[in-house]
Amino acid sequence: MLKSLDDNLDDKMKIKLMEKCGESCPFTHFTDERLLAIKDTSNDERDFLEKLSQQWRVKIEGDNVYVVFDQCYCPLVNENLEDTSPTLCYCTMGNLKKKFRIGLGRDVGILMEKTVLSGDNECRFKVLI
């Protein structure tokens, strides 16, 4: 499927399609319920982000917030990364947008800076708050 997307769609359409898939990902590692529980016990956005960073792969570096994975955790490919299209990473981006929309109660952008499927040593997504 990813090869067909890469061969037939422009980047804008691939991103839109894969982000939609990510919003409904059944393999998410951090449930919406856990996010809501953290949100319910947080005083404000900063408190939420700090609590989230203690329970998930969120890193706060100065004024910047990142989600960092030390490997590809997607169960669709993590056993066989070879020849997997980095287009799949837009699915994760969509999932992260949803997670932060739930936790912060508003839309945020996500900037994909690095991915294992692109040959990087980690997946690194900047949360545009």
Protein Blocks (a to p, Z undefined) as FASTA:
>chain_A
ZZmmmmmpcfklmmmmmmmmmmmockbfbdfklmmmmmmmpfblmlmmmmmmmmmccdce
hjbccdddfbdfbfklmmomghpafklmmmmmmmmmmmmmmmnopacddddfbdfklopa
bdcddddZZ
